[in-house]
């Protein structure tokens, strides 16, 4: 079985998005590359989900893992819900700031991921990683992508995972934003691989 893993390019004031690094590490690690196909997505409301959904190989994947950066979070967040809602003043990478409101007026207000997230959270925590189940994927491009993928009702299981800033992105002692180390981010991938191979 193979799985699709997506990450995002850098956005805002950050020149690095750790989710892009995840994709690079997967491609460079034979054990991981044999299990995962990677796709880097633009931080754009209209293109991110479209680029995934237009793939002609989606039915071949056993699961889709979408990774995004959540500045200010201290834990690996397994996202339980995708809201039919946009609310962010942060422009996407082509300058779009959608009006606050539903993503699609006639769609469901929320899509709930019914996967057993507790199992994966427990495996991360057993490996010494900070992990949680989150009930908010935010109001930006990450949630927009998750909404569209869950709404599409693909054959594959879909999970969005938010990760904190990397340690190297918090450059000064005055910057007290939470972060995760590269070592722990690699460990997260390793635990995910072990979990998928054991299932």
Secondary structure, DSSP 8 states (H G I E B T S, - for coil): -EEEEEEE---TT-S--HHHHHHHHHHH-HHHHTTEEEEEE-S-HHHHHHHHHT-TTGGGEEEEEEEEE-TT--SEEEE-EEES-B---S--TT-----SB-SSTTS-SEEE--S-HHHHHHHHHHTT--EEEES---SSHHHHHHHHHHHTT-SSEEEEEEE-EEGGG--STT----EE-HHHHHHHHHHHHHHHHH-
